[in-house]
Amino acid sequence: MPEAAHPADLPPSAAPWLALPEVLEVQLWQHAGRAAPQECVGVLGGRRGDGGWHAEALYPLSNVAAAPEREYLADPAGLLRALKAMRAESLELVAIYHSHPVGPAQFSRTDRARAAYDVPYLIADLSCAVLGAYLLPEGRVCQLRR
């Protein structure tokens, strides 16, 4: 069977997507709620296939940003531990998430400028309970499949 196309290699007309199980979405919102009024940050491990990403595990990380109320920076040691845990479970990085405690569920200029991974970026808007997903830095909307 041929290997599925990498989601970033899809034509512009094909909407990128991330399958996010409800249990992981609940964990993400719980992490965001605990971190408020600061932004939370974490990563999702899973697999690529069928033209999208499939999340299977959530790894909350510490936000070590200088101004965590308005930006995020994942603790490098925590991120390394999460990536090693993914590898041990035969998973790969499939998404990065963070929160905007007072909204919006839209990426900021800083979010876009700091995007370094070819995976969806999820943004949890605590002010209206909306979860947005984007491919950054280009800003393409990524569909969430629940």
Contact map, one row per residue, 1 for C-alpha under 8 A:
11100000000000000000000000000000000000000000000000000000000000000000000000000000000000000000000000000000000000000000000000000000000000000000000000
11110000000000000000000000000000000000000000000000000000000000000000000000000000000000000000000000000000000000000000000000000000000000000000000000
11111000000000000000000000000000000000000000000010000000000000000000000000000000000000000000000000000000000000000000000000000000000000000000000000
01111100000000000000000000000000000000000000000011100000000000000000000000000000000000000000000000000000000000000000000000000000000000000000000000
00111110110000000000000000000000000000000000000011100000000000000000000000000000000000000000000000000000000000000000000000000000000000000000000000
00011111110000000000000000000000000000000000000110110000000000000000000000000000000000000000000000000000000000000000000000000000000000000000000000
00001111110000011000000000000000000000000000000100111000000000000000000000000000000000000000000000000000000000000000000000000000000000000000000000
00000111110000010000000000000000000000000000000000000000000000000000000000000000000000000000000000000000000000000000010000000000000000000000000000
00001111111000000000000000000000000000000000000000000000000000000000000000000000000000000000000000000000000000000000000000000000000000000000000000
00001111111111010000000000000000000000000000000000100000000000000000000000000000000000000000000000000000000000000000000000000000000000000000000000
00000000111111000000000000000000000000000000000000000000000000000000000000000000000000000000000000000000000000000000000000000000000000000000000000
00000000011111100000000000000000000000000000000000000000000000000000000000000000000000000000000000000000000000000000000000000000000000000000000000
00000000011111100000000000000000000000000000000000000000000000000000000000000000000000000000000000000000000000000000000000000000000000000000000000
00000000011111110000000000000000000000000000000000000000000000000000000000000000000000000000000000000000000000000000000000000000000000000000000000
00000000000111111000000000000000000000000000000000000000000000000000000000000000000000000000000000000000000000000000000000000000000000000000111000
00000011010001111100000000000000000000000000000000110000000000000000000000000000000000000000000000000000000000000000000000000000000000000000111000
00000010000000111110000000000000000000000000000000111000000000000000000000000000000000000000000000000000000000000000000000000000000000000000011110
00000000000000011111000000000000000000000000000000011110000000000000000000000000000000000000000000000000000000000000000100000000000000000000011110
00000000000000001111100000000000000000000000000000011110000000000000000000000000000000000000000000000000000000000000000000000000000000000000000111
00000000000000000111110110000000000000000000000000000111000000000000000000000000000000000000000000000000000000000000000000000000000000000000000111
00000000000000000011111110000000000000000000000000000011000000000000000000000000000000000000000000000000000000000000000000000000000000000000000001
00000000000000000001111111000000000000000000000000000000000000000000000000000000000000000000000000000000000000000000000000000000000000000000000001
00000000000000000000111111100000000000000000000000000000000000000000000000000000000000000000000000000000000000000000000000000000000000000000000000
00000000000000000001111111110000000000000000000000000011110000000000000000000000000000000000000000000000000000000000000000000000000000000000000000
00000000000000000001111111111000000000000000000000000000000000000000000000000000000000000000000000000000000000000000000000000000000000000000000000
00000000000000000000011111111100000000000000000000000000000000000000000000000000000000000000000000000000000000000000000000000000000000000000000000
00000000000000000000001111111110000000000000000000000000010000000000000000000000000000000000000000000000000000000000000000000000000000000000000000
00000000000000000000000111111111000000000000000000000000010100000000000000000000000000000000000000000000000000000000000000000000000000000000000000
00000000000000000000000011111111100000000000000000000000000000000000000000000000000000000000000000000000000000000000000000010000000000000000000000
00000000000000000000000001111111110000000000000000000000000000000000000000000000000000000000000000000000000000000000000000000000000000000000000000
00000000000000000000000000111111111000010000000000000000000100000000000000000000000000000000000000000000000000000000000000000000000000000000000000
00000000000000000000000000011111111100110000000000000000000000000000000000000000000000000000000001101000000000000000000000010100000000000000000000
00000000000000000000000000001111111100000000000000000000000000000000000000000000000000000000000000000000000000000000000000000100000000000000000000
00000000000000000000000000000111111100000000000000000000000000000000000000000000000000000000000000000000000000000000000000000000000000000000000000
00000000000000000000000000000011111111110000000000000000000000000000000000000000000000000000000000000000000000000000000000000000000000000000000000
00000000000000000000000000000001111111110000000000000000000000000000000000000000000000000000000000001000000000000000000000000000000000000000000000
00000000000000000000000000000000001111100000000000000000000000000000100000000000000000000000000000001000000000000000000000000000000000000000000000
00000000000000000000000000000000001111110000000000000000000000000001110000000000000000000000000000001000000000000000000000000000000000000000000000
00000000000000000000000000000001001111111000000000000000000000100001111100000000000000000000000001111000000000000000000000000000000000000000000000
00000000000000000000000000000011001101111100000000000000000011100000000100000000000000000000000011100000000000000000000000000000000000000000000000
00000000000000000000000000000000000000111110000000000000000111100000000111000000000000000000000111100000000000000000000000000000000000000000000000
00000000000000000000000000000000000000011111000000000000011111000000000001000000000000000000000111000000000000000000000000000000000000000000000000
00000000000000000000000000000000000000001111100000000000011110000000000000000000010000000000111110000000000000000000000000000000000000000000000000
00000000000000000000000000000000000000000111110000000011111000000000000000000000000000000000111110000000000000000000000000000000000000000000000000
00000000000000000000000000000000000000000011111000000011111000000000000000000000000001000011111000000000000000000000000000000000000000000000000000
00000000000000000000000000000000000000000001111100001111100000000000000000000000000001000011110000000000000000000000000000000000000000000000000000
00000000000000000000000000000000000000000000111110001111000000000000000000000000000000000011110000000000000000000000000000000000000000000000000000
00000110000000000000000000000000000000000000011111111100000000000000000000000000000000000000010000000000000000000000000000000000000000000000000000
00111100000000000000000000000000000000000000001111111100000000000000000000000000000000000000000000000000000000000000000000000000000000000000000000
00011000000000000000000000000000000000000000000111111000000000000000000000000000000000000000000000000000000000000000000000000000000000000000000000
00011110010000011000000000000000000000000000000111111000000000000000000000000000000000000000000000000000000000000000000000000000000000000000000000
00000110000000011110000000000000000000000000000111111100000000000000000000000000000000000000000000000000000000000000000000000000000000000000000000
00000010000000001110000000000000000000000000011111111110000000000000000000000000000000000000010000000000000000000000000000000000000000000000000000
00000000000000000111000000000000000000000000011110011111000000000000000000000000000000000000010000000000000000000000000000000000000000000000000000
00000000000000000111100100000000000000000001111000001111110000000000000000000000000000000000011000000000000000000000000000000000000000000000000000
00000000000000000001100100000000000000000001111000000111110000000000000000000000000000000000000000000000000000000000000000000000000000000000000000
00000000000000000000000100000000000000000001110000000011111000000000000000000000000000000000000000000000000000000000000000000000000000000000000000
00000000000000000000000100110000000000000111100000000011111100000000000000000000000000000000000000000000000000000000000000000000000000000000000000
00000000000000000000000000000000000000000111100000000000111110000000000000000000010000000000000000000000000000000000000000000000000000000000000000
00000000000000000000000000010010000000001110000000000000011111000000000000000000000000000000000000000000000000000000000000000000000000000000000000
00000000000000000000000000000000000000011110000000000000001111100000000001100110000000000000000000000000000000000000000000000000000000000000000000
00000000000000000000000000000000000000011100000000000000000111110000000001100100000000000000000000000000000000000000000000000000000000000000000000
00000000000000000000000000000000000000111000000000000000000011111001000111100000000000000000000000000000000000000000000000000000000000000000000000
00000000000000000000000000000000000000000000000000000000000001111101000111100000000000000000000000000000000000000000000000000000000000000000000000
00000000000000000000000000000000000000000000000000000000000000111111001111000000000000000000000000000000000000000000000000000000000000000000000000
00000000000000000000000000000000000000000000000000000000000000011111000000000000000000000000000000000000000000000000000000000000000000000000000000
00000000000000000000000000000000000000000000000000000000000000001111111100000000000000000000000000000000000000000000000000000000000000000000000000
00000000000000000000000000000000000001100000000000000000000000111111111110000000000000000000000000000000000000000000000000000000000000000000000000
00000000000000000000000000000000000011100000000000000000000000000011111000000000000000000000000000001000000000000000000000000000000000000000000000
00000000000000000000000000000000000001100000000000000000000000000011111100000000000000000000000000010000000000000000000000000000000000000000000000
00000000000000000000000000000000000000100000000000000000000000001011111110000000000000000000000000000000000001000000000000000000000000000000000000
00000000000000000000000000000000000000111000000000000000000000111011011111000000000000000000000001000000000000000000000000000000000000000000000000
00000000000000000000000000000000000000001000000000000000000000111001001111100000000000000000000000000000000000000000000000000000000000000000000000
00000000000000000000000000000000000000001100000000000000000011111000000111110110000000000000000000000000000000000000000000000000000000000000000000
00000000000000000000000000000000000000000000000000000000000011110000000011111110000000000000000000000000000000000000000000000000000000000000000000
00000000000000000000000000000000000000000000000000000000000000000000000001111111000000000000000000000000000000000000000000000000000000000000000000
00000000000000000000000000000000000000000000000000000000000000000000000000111111100000000000000000000000000000000000000000000000000000000000000000
00000000000000000000000000000000000000000000000000000000000011000000000001111111110000000000000000000000000000000000000000000000000000000000000000
00000000000000000000000000000000000000000000000000000000000010000000000001111111111000000000000000000000000000000000000000000000000000000000000000
00000000000000000000000000000000000000000000000000000000000000000000000000011111111100000000000000000000000000000000000000000000000000000000000000
00000000000000000000000000000000000000000000000000000000000000000000000000001111111110000000000000000000000000000000000000000000000000000000000000
00000000000000000000000000000000000000000010000000000000001000000000000000000111111111000000000000000000000000000000000000000000000000000000000000
00000000000000000000000000000000000000000000000000000000000000000000000000000011111111100001100000000000000000000000000000000000000000000000000000
00000000000000000000000000000000000000000000000000000000000000000000000000000001111111110000000000000000000000000000000000000000000000000000000000
00000000000000000000000000000000000000000000000000000000000000000000000000000000111111111000000000000000000000000000000000000000000000000000000000
00000000000000000000000000000000000000000000110000000000000000000000000000000000011111111111100000000000000000000000000000000000000000000000000000
00000000000000000000000000000000000000000000000000000000000000000000000000000000001111111111000000000000000000000000000000000000000000000000000000
00000000000000000000000000000000000000000000000000000000000000000000000000000000000111111110000000000000000000000000000000000000000000000000000000
00000000000000000000000000000000000000000000000000000000000000000000000000000000000011111110000000000000000000000000000000000000000000000000000000
00000000000000000000000000000000000000000000000000000000000000000000000000000000000001111111000000000000000000000000000000000000000000000000000000
00000000000000000000000000000000000000000000111000000000000000000000000000000000000001111111100000000000000000000000000000000000000000000000000000
00000000000000000000000000000000000000000000111000000000000000000000000000000000001001100111110000000000000000000000000000000000000000000000000000
00000000000000000000000000000000000000000011111000000000000000000000000000000000001001000011111100000000000000000000001000000000000000000000000000
00000000000000000000000000000000000000000011111100001110000000000000000000000000000000000001111100000000000000000000001100000000000000000000000000
00000000000000000000000000000000000000000011100000000010000000000000000000000000000000000000111110000000000000000000001111000000000000000000000000
00000000000000000000000000000000000000001111000000000000000000000000000000000000000000000000111111000000000000000000001111000000000000000000000000
00000000000000000000000000000000000000011111000000000000000000000000000000000000000000000000001111100000000000000000000011110000000000000000000000
00000000000000000000000000000001000000111100000000000000000000000000000100000000000000000000000111110000000000000000000011110000000000000000000000
00000000000000000000000000000001000000111000000000000000000000000000000000000000000000000000000011111000000000000000000000111100000000000000000000
00000000000000000000000000000000000000100000000000000000000000000000010000000000000000000000000001111111100000000000000000111100000000000000000000
00000000000000000000000000000001000111100000000000000000000000000000100000000000000000000000000000111110000000000000000000011110000000000000000000
00000000000000000000000000000000000000000000000000000000000000000000000000000000000000000000000000011111000000000000000000001110000000000000000000
00000000000000000000000000000000000000000000000000000000000000000000000000000000000000000000000000011111110000000000000000011111000000000000000000
00000000000000000000000000000000000000000000000000000000000000000000000000000000000000000000000000010111111000000000000000001010000000000000000000
00000000000000000000000000000000000000000000000000000000000000000000000000000000000000000000000000010011111000000000000000111000011100000000000000
00000000000000000000000000000000000000000000000000000000000000000000000000000000000000000000000000000011111100000000000000100000000100000000000000
00000000000000000000000000000000000000000000000000000000000000000000000000000000000000000000000000000001111111110000000000100000000001000010000000
00000000000000000000000000000000000000000000000000000000000000000000000000000000000000000000000000000000011111110000000000000000000000000000000000
00000000000000000000000000000000000000000000000000000000000000000000000000000000000000000000000000000000001111111000000000000000000000000000000000
00000000000000000000000000000000000000000000000000000000000000000000001000000000000000000000000000000000001111111100000000000000000000000000000000
00000000000000000000000000000000000000000000000000000000000000000000000000000000000000000000000000000000001111111110000000000000000000000000000000
00000000000000000000000000000000000000000000000000000000000000000000000000000000000000000000000000000000001111111110000000000000000000011110000000
00000000000000000000000000000000000000000000000000000000000000000000000000000000000000000000000000000000000011111110000000000000000000001000000000
00000000000000000000000000000000000000000000000000000000000000000000000000000000000000000000000000000000000001111111000000000000000000000000000000
00000000000000000000000000000000000000000000000000000000000000000000000000000000000000000000000000000000000000111111100000000000000000011000000000
00000000000000000000000000000000000000000000000000000000000000000000000000000000000000000000000000000000000000000111110000000000000000000000000000
00000000000000000000000000000000000000000000000000000000000000000000000000000000000000000000000000000000000000000011111000000000000000000000000000
00000001000000000000000000000000000000000000000000000000000000000000000000000000000000000000000000000000000000000001111100000000000000110000000000
00000000000000000000000000000000000000000000000000000000000000000000000000000000000000000000111100000000000000000000111110000000000000110000000000
00000000000000000100000000000000000000000000000000000000000000000000000000000000000000000000011100000000000000000000011111000000000011110000010000
00000000000000000000000000000000000000000000000000000000000000000000000000000000000000000000001111000000000000000000001111100000000011110000000000
00000000000000000000000000000000000000000000000000000000000000000000000000000000000000000000001111000000000000000000000111110000001111000000000000
00000000000000000000000000000000000000000000000000000000000000000000000000000000000000000000000011110000111000000000000011111000001110000000000000
00000000000000000000000000001001000000000000000000000000000000000000000000000000000000000000000011111010100000000000000001111100111100000000000000
00000000000000000000000000000000000000000000000000000000000000000000000000000000000000000000000000111111100000000000000000111111111100000000000000
00000000000000000000000000000001100000000000000000000000000000000000000000000000000000000000000000111110000000000000000000011111110000000000000000
00000000000000000000000000000000000000000000000000000000000000000000000000000000000000000000000000001111000000000000000000001111100000000000000000
00000000000000000000000000000000000000000000000000000000000000000000000000000000000000000000000000000010000000000000000000001111110000000000000000
00000000000000000000000000000000000000000000000000000000000000000000000000000000000000000000000000000000000000000000000000011111111000000000000000
00000000000000000000000000000000000000000000000000000000000000000000000000000000000000000000000000000000100000000000000000011101111100000000000000
00000000000000000000000000000000000000000000000000000000000000000000000000000000000000000000000000000000100000000000000001111000111110000000000000
00000000000000000000000000000000000000000000000000000000000000000000000000000000000000000000000000000000110000000000000001111000011111000000110000
00000000000000000000000000000000000000000000000000000000000000000000000000000000000000000000000000000000000000000000000111100000001111100000111100
00000000000000000000000000000000000000000000000000000000000000000000000000000000000000000000000000000000001000000000000111000000000111110011110000
00000000000000000000000000000000000000000000000000000000000000000000000000000000000000000000000000000000000000000000011110000000000011111111110000
00000000000000000000000000000000000000000000000000000000000000000000000000000000000000000000000000000000000000010010011110000000000001111111000000
00000000000000000000000000000000000000000000000000000000000000000000000000000000000000000000000000000000000000011010000000000000000000111110000000
00000000000000000000000000000000000000000000000000000000000000000000000000000000000000000000000000000000000000010000000000000000000000111111000000
00000000000000000000000000000000000000000000000000000000000000000000000000000000000000000000000000000000001000010000000000000000000001111111100000
00000000000000000000000000000000000000000000000000000000000000000000000000000000000000000000000000000000000000000000000000000000000001110111110000
00000000000000110000000000000000000000000000000000000000000000000000000000000000000000000000000000000000000000000000000000000000000111100011111000
00000000000000111100000000000000000000000000000000000000000000000000000000000000000000000000000000000000000000000000000100000000000111100001111100
00000000000000111100000000000000000000000000000000000000000000000000000000000000000000000000000000000000000000000000000000000000000010000000111110
00000000000000001111000000000000000000000000000000000000000000000000000000000000000000000000000000000000000000000000000000000000000010000000011111
00000000000000001111000000000000000000000000000000000000000000000000000000000000000000000000000000000000000000000000000000000000000000000000001111
00000000000000000011110000000000000000000000000000000000000000000000000000000000000000000000000000000000000000000000000000000000000000000000000111
